[in-house]
Amino acid sequence: MTYDLIAFALFAAVTLGSAIGVVLLKDPWHSALMLGVALLSVAVHYVMLAAEFVAMMQILVYVGGVLILITFAVMLTQPEGDETEVVQA
């Protein structure tokens, strides 16, 4: 029973910390990564509740689908002024 409580407290802290990171981080790429961590830790909570199907759907739909779309949106909307251009003669 104590191992379950320790695991729950650990993943609850990871979930809350990454959710706060999603809101407070200024870089959209880091914010998207924190969202992925939050969604994966929620899936771990589902596994702890013996709802493996819901956990797998959480990973497939949200982490696999929504987070990939967010990643593409972040990559496509980044300003191009950040890169240094090399002029070849």
KOLKEMI-458082 format. One record per residue (C-alpha): residue number from 0; x, y, z; residue in one letter. Coordinates in steps of 0.5 Angstrom, whole numbers, always signed. Layout:
BEGIN
<rec pos="NUM" east="X" north="Y" up="Z" code="A"/>
...
//
This chain:
BEGIN
<rec pos="0" east="+0" north="+0" up="+0" code="M"/>
<rec pos="1" east="+6" north="+5" up="+2" code="T"/>
<rec pos="2" east="+9" north="+4" up="-5" code="Y"/>
<rec pos="3" east="+2" north="+5" up="-9" code="D"/>
<rec pos="4" east="+2" north="+12" up="-5" code="L"/>
<rec pos="5" east="+9" north="+14" up="-6" code="I"/>
<rec pos="6" east="+8" north="+12" up="-14" code="A"/>
<rec pos="7" east="+2" north="+16" up="-14" code="F"/>
<rec pos="8" east="+5" north="+22" up="-10" code="A"/>
<rec pos="9" east="+11" north="+22" up="-15" code="L"/>
<rec pos="10" east="+7" north="+22" up="-21" code="F"/>
<rec pos="11" east="+2" north="+27" up="-18" code="A"/>
<rec pos="12" east="+8" north="+32" up="-17" code="A"/>
<rec pos="13" east="+10" north="+30" up="-24" code="V"/>
<rec pos="14" east="+3" north="+32" up="-27" code="T"/>
<rec pos="15" east="+3" north="+38" up="-23" code="L"/>
<rec pos="16" east="+10" north="+41" up="-25" code="G"/>
<rec pos="17" east="+9" north="+40" up="-32" code="S"/>
<rec pos="18" east="+2" north="+43" up="-33" code="A"/>
<rec pos="19" east="+5" north="+49" up="-29" code="I"/>
<rec pos="20" east="+11" north="+49" up="-34" code="G"/>
<rec pos="21" east="+6" north="+49" up="-40" code="V"/>
<rec pos="22" east="+3" north="+55" up="-38" code="V"/>
<rec pos="23" east="+9" north="+59" up="-35" code="L"/>
<rec pos="24" east="+14" north="+57" up="-41" code="L"/>
<rec pos="25" east="+15" north="+62" up="-46" code="K"/>
<rec pos="26" east="+18" north="+58" up="-51" code="D"/>
<rec pos="27" east="+12" north="+54" up="-55" code="P"/>
<rec pos="28" east="+17" north="+48" up="-56" code="W"/>
<rec pos="29" east="+19" north="+47" up="-49" code="H"/>
<rec pos="30" east="+11" north="+48" up="-47" code="S"/>
<rec pos="31" east="+9" north="+43" up="-52" code="A"/>
<rec pos="32" east="+14" north="+38" up="-49" code="L"/>
<rec pos="33" east="+12" north="+39" up="-42" code="M"/>
<rec pos="34" east="+5" north="+38" up="-45" code="L"/>
<rec pos="35" east="+7" north="+31" up="-47" code="G"/>
<rec pos="36" east="+10" north="+30" up="-40" code="V"/>
<rec pos="37" east="+3" north="+32" up="-37" code="A"/>
<rec pos="38" east="-1" north="+27" up="-42" code="L"/>
<rec pos="39" east="+4" north="+21" up="-40" code="L"/>
<rec pos="40" east="+4" north="+22" up="-33" code="S"/>
<rec pos="41" east="-4" north="+22" up="-33" code="V"/>
<rec pos="42" east="-3" north="+15" up="-37" code="A"/>
<rec pos="43" east="+1" north="+13" up="-31" code="V"/>
<rec pos="44" east="-5" north="+15" up="-27" code="H"/>
<rec pos="45" east="-10" north="+11" up="-31" code="Y"/>
<rec pos="46" east="-5" north="+5" up="-31" code="V"/>
<rec pos="47" east="-5" north="+5" up="-23" code="M"/>
<rec pos="48" east="-12" north="+5" up="-23" code="L"/>
<rec pos="49" east="-12" north="-1" up="-27" code="A"/>
<rec pos="50" east="-15" north="+2" up="-33" code="A"/>
<rec pos="51" east="-10" north="+0" up="-38" code="E"/>
<rec pos="52" east="-15" north="+1" up="-44" code="F"/>
<rec pos="53" east="-16" north="+8" up="-42" code="V"/>
<rec pos="54" east="-9" north="+9" up="-41" code="A"/>
<rec pos="55" east="-7" north="+6" up="-48" code="M"/>
<rec pos="56" east="-12" north="+11" up="-51" code="M"/>
<rec pos="57" east="-9" north="+17" up="-48" code="Q"/>
<rec pos="58" east="-2" north="+15" up="-50" code="I"/>
<rec pos="59" east="-5" north="+14" up="-58" code="L"/>
<rec pos="60" east="-10" north="+19" up="-58" code="V"/>
<rec pos="61" east="-7" north="+25" up="-54" code="Y"/>
<rec pos="62" east="+1" north="+24" up="-54" code="V"/>
<rec pos="63" east="+1" north="+21" up="-61" code="G"/>
<rec pos="64" east="-4" north="+25" up="-65" code="G"/>
<rec pos="65" east="-5" north="+32" up="-61" code="V"/>
<rec pos="66" east="+2" north="+33" up="-59" code="L"/>
<rec pos="67" east="+5" north="+31" up="-66" code="I"/>
<rec pos="68" east="+0" north="+36" up="-69" code="L"/>
<rec pos="69" east="+2" north="+42" up="-64" code="I"/>
<rec pos="70" east="+9" north="+40" up="-65" code="T"/>
<rec pos="71" east="+8" north="+41" up="-73" code="F"/>
<rec pos="72" east="+4" north="+48" up="-71" code="A"/>
<rec pos="73" east="+10" north="+50" up="-67" code="V"/>
<rec pos="74" east="+15" north="+48" up="-72" code="M"/>
<rec pos="75" east="+12" north="+51" up="-78" code="L"/>
<rec pos="76" east="+10" north="+58" up="-74" code="T"/>
<rec pos="77" east="+17" north="+59" up="-72" code="Q"/>
<rec pos="78" east="+20" north="+66" up="-74" code="P"/>
<rec pos="79" east="+26" north="+65" up="-79" code="E"/>
<rec pos="80" east="+30" north="+71" up="-76" code="G"/>
<rec pos="81" east="+33" north="+66" up="-71" code="D"/>
<rec pos="82" east="+38" north="+62" up="-76" code="E"/>
<rec pos="83" east="+44" north="+65" up="-78" code="T"/>
<rec pos="84" east="+45" north="+65" up="-86" code="E"/>
<rec pos="85" east="+51" north="+63" up="-89" code="V"/>
<rec pos="86" east="+52" north="+66" up="-96" code="V"/>
<rec pos="87" east="+56" north="+61" up="-101" code="Q"/>
<rec pos="88" east="+61" north="+65" up="-106" code="A"/>
//
